[in-house]
């Protein structure tokens, strides 16, 4: 009878211990899942950033060494310095970086336009800079305004679902708009004569021209002068300190012209010199 009582007591103690252990683990998991990005970066000393291969001048990867360089890389390093942290890069794409933020794989995504669709699922910092739009046209064709493209005889290449397509359909809807999967396909369409021009944001257009000497020059289109904010993407959180910090960081570095310096340095990695930047473009 005593043995039975001891066995029951031992079993009860074991059950209580196991239950307590489970409760502690559940609390730890709950705390981890609700930990804010600000606290996570501050405590872990690691800033996880989406890195986008091939997206110059934001990201350039040295295939031999695996080292990253570019405008966004320098910005990430500067942000990490405020937390005495190091930067870890997760290779991604523009679309996947939104999903990576939602799933908690990264803390920060650079070079995103805050579209209403994206704003349904992630938050954004204040603008890092304003991104103008224009065109790279075939040699001999130098449009100045959107009206110059808004004609049935003009073939306009755009990457499907992008802000480039949105701009073309808004301001050059009478043109023959050719939707392609990627920006590289759009540029190739101009090179091969399938399209007369491709719509690209300033940074992407300047880089494309340097990489493809067979193309005509990049032209910022006017009437209207289209600009969209280029922001940093973050997760939606109850704790707003991470986004507040990034807002202040963006305002400070934009006002101090540091953003412009990082941009010019990033463009230079791809052969785009300051004199190549159109006068109407400001960072």
C-alpha positions as CSV (number, residue, x, y, z in Angstrom):
1,X,0.0,0.0,0.0
2,X,2.9,2.4,0.9
3,X,4.7,1.4,-2.4
4,X,1.5,2.3,-4.3
5,X,1.2,5.6,-2.6
6,X,4.8,6.4,-3.3
7,X,4.4,5.4,-6.9
8,X,1.3,7.6,-7.3
9,X,3.1,10.5,-5.6
10,X,6.2,10.1,-7.8
11,X,4.0,9.9,-10.9
12,X,2.1,13.1,-9.8
13,X,5.4,14.9,-9.2
14,X,6.6,13.9,-12.6
15,X,3.3,15.0,-14.2
16,X,3.5,18.4,-12.5
17,X,7.1,18.8,-13.5
18,X,6.4,17.9,-17.1
19,X,3.4,20.2,-17.1
20,X,5.4,23.0,-15.6
21,X,8.2,22.5,-18.2
22,X,5.6,22.6,-21.0
23,X,4.1,25.8,-19.6
24,X,7.6,27.4,-19.4
25,X,8.3,26.3,-23.0
26,X,5.0,27.7,-24.2
27,X,5.6,31.0,-22.4
28,X,9.1,31.2,-23.9
29,X,7.6,30.5,-27.4
30,X,4.9,33.1,-26.8
31,X,7.5,35.7,-25.7
32,X,9.7,34.9,-28.8
33,X,6.7,35.2,-31.1
34,X,5.7,38.6,-29.7
35,X,9.2,40.0,-29.3
36,X,9.4,43.3,-31.3
37,X,11.9,43.8,-34.0
38,X,13.5,46.7,-32.1
39,X,14.1,44.5,-29.1
40,X,15.2,41.5,-31.2
41,X,17.9,43.5,-33.0
42,X,18.9,45.3,-29.8
43,X,19.3,42.0,-27.9
44,X,20.7,39.7,-30.6
45,X,23.0,42.3,-32.2
46,X,22.0,40.9,-35.6
47,X,20.1,42.8,-38.3
48,X,18.5,40.4,-40.9
49,X,18.1,42.0,-44.3
50,X,16.7,40.8,-47.6
51,X,19.4,40.9,-50.3
52,X,18.4,41.1,-53.9
53,X,20.9,39.5,-56.4
54,X,21.2,41.5,-59.6
55,X,19.4,44.6,-58.2
56,X,22.1,47.2,-58.8
57,X,22.8,49.8,-57.4
58,X,21.1,48.5,-54.3
59,X,22.8,45.1,-54.1
60,X,25.9,43.7,-55.9
61,X,27.3,40.3,-54.9
62,X,30.8,39.3,-55.6
63,X,30.5,35.8,-56.9
64,X,34.1,34.9,-56.0
65,X,34.0,36.1,-52.4
66,X,30.2,36.2,-51.6
67,X,30.6,39.7,-50.3
68,X,27.7,42.2,-50.8
69,X,28.1,45.8,-51.9
70,X,25.8,48.6,-53.0
71,X,23.7,51.4,-51.7
72,X,21.3,49.3,-49.6
73,X,24.3,47.3,-48.1
74,X,25.9,50.6,-46.9
75,X,22.5,51.7,-45.5
76,X,22.1,48.4,-43.7
77,X,25.5,48.6,-42.2
78,X,24.9,52.2,-41.0
79,X,21.6,51.2,-39.4
80,X,23.2,48.2,-37.7
81,X,25.9,50.4,-36.2
82,X,23.3,52.2,-34.1
83,X,22.6,48.9,-32.4
84,X,26.2,47.7,-32.3
85,X,25.0,44.9,-34.5
86,X,26.1,42.9,-37.6
87,X,24.2,42.4,-40.8
88,X,23.0,39.1,-42.0
89,X,21.7,38.8,-45.6
90,X,18.9,36.5,-46.8
91,X,18.8,36.2,-50.6
92,X,15.4,37.2,-51.8
93,X,13.4,39.1,-54.5
94,X,11.1,42.1,-54.2
95,X,8.0,40.0,-54.0
96,X,9.5,37.4,-51.6
97,X,11.0,40.0,-49.3
98,X,7.4,41.0,-48.4
99,X,6.7,37.4,-47.5
100,X,10.0,37.1,-45.7
101,X,9.0,40.1,-43.5
102,X,5.5,38.6,-42.8
103,X,7.1,35.3,-41.8
104,X,9.7,36.8,-39.5
105,X,12.7,35.7,-41.6
106,X,14.0,39.2,-42.0
107,X,13.8,42.5,-40.1
108,X,14.1,44.9,-43.0
109,X,13.6,45.1,-46.8
110,X,15.0,47.9,-48.9
111,X,14.0,49.6,-52.1
112,X,10.2,49.0,-51.9
113,X,7.5,51.3,-53.3
114,X,4.7,51.5,-50.7
115,X,1.9,50.3,-53.0
116,X,-1.6,50.0,-51.5
117,X,-1.5,46.2,-52.0
118,X,1.8,45.9,-50.1
119,X,0.6,48.2,-47.4
120,X,-2.2,45.7,-46.6
121,X,0.4,43.2,-45.2
122,X,3.5,45.2,-44.3
123,X,4.5,48.6,-43.0
124,X,6.8,51.2,-44.5
125,X,9.3,53.8,-43.3
126,X,9.1,57.4,-44.5
127,X,10.7,57.8,-48.0
128,X,14.4,57.2,-48.3
129,X,14.3,59.1,-51.6
130,X,11.8,59.9,-54.4
131,X,12.2,57.7,-57.4
132,X,11.5,59.3,-60.8
133,X,10.4,57.4,-63.9
134,X,11.4,57.6,-67.6
135,X,12.4,55.4,-70.5
136,X,15.2,53.8,-72.3
137,X,14.4,54.0,-76.0
138,X,16.0,52.5,-79.2
139,X,18.7,54.6,-80.7
140,X,17.3,57.5,-82.7
141,X,14.1,57.7,-80.7
142,X,14.3,60.3,-77.9
143,X,10.9,61.0,-76.4
144,X,10.7,63.9,-73.9
145,X,7.2,63.5,-72.5
146,X,4.6,60.7,-71.8
147,X,2.7,62.2,-74.7
148,X,5.5,61.2,-77.1
149,X,4.8,57.6,-76.1
150,X,1.0,57.9,-76.1
151,X,0.6,57.0,-79.7
152,X,-0.6,53.7,-81.4
153,X,2.6,53.3,-83.4
154,X,4.8,53.3,-80.3
155,X,5.6,49.9,-78.7
156,X,6.2,50.1,-75.0
157,X,7.8,47.2,-73.0
158,X,6.9,46.9,-69.3
159,X,7.4,44.2,-66.7
160,X,4.0,42.8,-65.8
161,X,2.5,43.9,-62.5
162,X,5.2,46.5,-61.8
163,X,4.9,50.3,-61.2
164,X,6.4,50.6,-64.6
165,X,3.4,49.0,-66.1
166,X,1.1,51.1,-64.0
167,X,2.8,54.3,-65.1
168,X,2.6,53.3,-68.8
169,X,-1.0,52.4,-68.6
170,X,-1.9,55.6,-66.8
171,X,0.1,58.0,-69.1
172,X,0.7,56.2,-72.4
173,X,-2.4,54.1,-72.7
174,X,-2.7,54.7,-76.4
175,X,0.7,53.1,-77.1
176,X,1.0,49.4,-77.8
177,X,2.0,48.1,-74.3
178,X,4.0,44.9,-74.4
179,X,3.9,43.1,-71.0
180,X,6.8,40.8,-70.3
181,X,7.8,38.8,-67.2
182,X,11.1,40.5,-66.3
183,X,12.9,43.8,-66.7
184,X,15.7,42.0,-68.6
185,X,13.2,40.7,-71.1
186,X,11.9,44.3,-71.6
187,X,15.4,45.6,-72.2
188,X,16.1,42.8,-74.6
189,X,12.9,43.6,-76.5
190,X,14.3,47.1,-77.2
191,X,17.7,45.7,-78.2
192,X,16.1,43.3,-80.7
193,X,13.6,45.8,-82.1
194,X,10.5,44.1,-80.6
195,X,9.8,47.3,-78.7
196,X,10.6,51.0,-79.2
197,X,11.2,51.7,-75.6
198,X,11.0,50.3,-72.0
199,X,9.7,52.2,-69.0
200,X,12.1,52.1,-66.0
201,X,12.7,54.0,-62.8
202,X,15.6,56.3,-62.9
203,X,18.1,54.1,-61.0
204,X,17.3,51.0,-63.0
205,X,17.3,52.9,-66.3
206,X,20.7,54.5,-65.8
207,X,22.2,51.1,-64.8
208,X,20.6,49.3,-67.8
209,X,22.1,51.8,-70.2
210,X,25.6,51.3,-68.8
211,X,25.2,47.6,-69.0
212,X,23.9,47.7,-72.6
213,X,25.8,50.2,-74.7
214,X,23.6,49.2,-77.7
215,X,20.7,51.0,-76.1
216,X,19.8,54.6,-76.5
217,X,20.2,57.0,-73.5
218,X,17.9,57.1,-70.5
219,X,15.4,59.9,-70.5
220,X,13.3,61.2,-67.6
221,X,9.8,61.7,-68.9
222,X,7.8,64.8,-68.1
223,X,4.2,66.1,-68.4
224,X,3.7,64.6,-65.8
225,X,6.9,64.2,-63.9
226,X,6.2,60.9,-62.2
227,X,7.8,60.1,-58.8
228,X,7.2,57.4,-56.2
229,X,8.6,57.1,-52.7
230,X,11.3,54.5,-52.2
231,X,10.9,53.1,-48.7
232,X,12.1,50.4,-46.3
233,X,9.6,47.7,-45.5
234,X,9.0,46.4,-42.0
235,X,6.5,44.1,-40.2
236,X,3.4,45.5,-38.7
237,X,3.9,45.4,-34.9
238,X,2.2,46.8,-31.8
239,X,5.6,48.1,-30.7
240,X,6.3,51.0,-33.1
241,X,9.9,51.7,-32.1
242,X,11.6,50.0,-35.0
243,X,9.6,51.9,-37.6
244,X,10.0,55.1,-35.6
245,X,13.7,54.6,-35.6
246,X,13.9,54.0,-39.3
247,X,11.7,57.1,-40.0
248,X,14.1,59.3,-38.0
249,X,17.1,57.5,-39.7
250,X,15.7,58.2,-43.2
251,X,14.9,61.8,-42.4
252,X,18.3,62.5,-40.9
253,X,20.4,60.9,-43.7
254,X,18.2,62.3,-46.5
255,X,18.5,65.8,-45.0
256,X,22.3,65.4,-44.5
257,X,22.7,64.3,-48.2
258,X,24.1,61.0,-47.0
259,X,21.4,59.1,-49.0
260,X,22.6,60.9,-52.2
261,X,26.2,59.9,-51.5
262,X,25.3,56.3,-51.0
263,X,23.3,56.4,-54.2
264,X,26.1,57.9,-56.2
265,X,28.6,55.5,-54.8
266,X,26.3,52.5,-55.6
267,X,25.7,53.7,-59.2
268,X,29.5,54.1,-59.6
269,X,29.9,50.3,-59.0
270,X,28.0,49.9,-62.3
271,X,29.9,52.6,-64.2
272,X,27.2,55.3,-63.8
273,X,29.1,58.5,-63.0
274,X,27.6,61.7,-61.4
275,X,27.6,63.4,-64.8
276,X,25.4,60.6,-66.2
277,X,22.6,61.5,-63.7
278,X,19.9,63.7,-65.3
279,X,19.8,67.2,-63.7
280,X,16.2,66.9,-62.8
281,X,16.9,63.8,-60.6
282,X,17.3,64.4,-56.9
283,X,18.0,61.9,-54.2
